[in-house]
């Protein structure tokens, strides 16, 4: 049987790299799209079984090139997303216009399945540009491709993430750490391998036209996440709740950095819990019961931020 051709946008991110590995292990052919072949290609080449991966350099708004790739595909997966804006990489272009264009092309060329990664906990965040753009992107996809599958995950973590790794790096240089909204914002973090396994299942089964909220097995507050990470890297830091107006002033300066640790828009987003809304079914309703516990999984790679580094590594079977 001829392998399905899975077209992946955002393939060089933490989900993309793990997803490529999983799909090719199932003997599914993958076409990975990247903006910079020389920068990302060498990483992607190590993720797949020989002969099952093609890497293509393309601008996400190069319509003829994107259409050429879509025509050859059975499955299209959009993993592209940003947490802060920079030049043309703004929320409108990335979260609204591109998914709309891609879903139209998939419908036009009868692509069997279109899977899009959105975000959890954005329905109530009316004052967040990020949340608005994600919701607008979902609406555009549903209009263009009614059988599209939209996944709305909570925070996704792994050794390749920009969440736990950034926080542990900050703990190594900051004696104090600010808590926004007293650290009460709730999350249900899920491990990268779990969301990848879910996507692989969706590629292989007959699911269509579903919107699914994706969560891990635990509900943790932001403060609990911070305390867990500090415990794992054996550090003690002073956690200080700060007024939001001060947080916004700090974020204004952080936004000038190439890769800001926090932005004003993210502070607005933290006001709302990152847990299921009740509007959609979750992965548990579909029988995808993720079992990866946050502390257990982070413990496997947190040694890099301990004082002893490599020498504090534990062995896992």
Helices and strands as residue ranges (DSSP letters): E 5-9, H 14-25, E 29-34, H 37-44, E 53-57, H 63-71, E 75-78, H 91-91, I 92-97, H 98-108, E 113-117, H 129-144, E 149-153, E 156-157, H 164-171, E 176-179, G 180-183, E 186-187, E 190-191, H 192-204, E 211-214, E 220-221, H 222-232, E 238-241, H 244-254, H 264-269, E 281-282, H 294-298, G 302-305, G 309-312
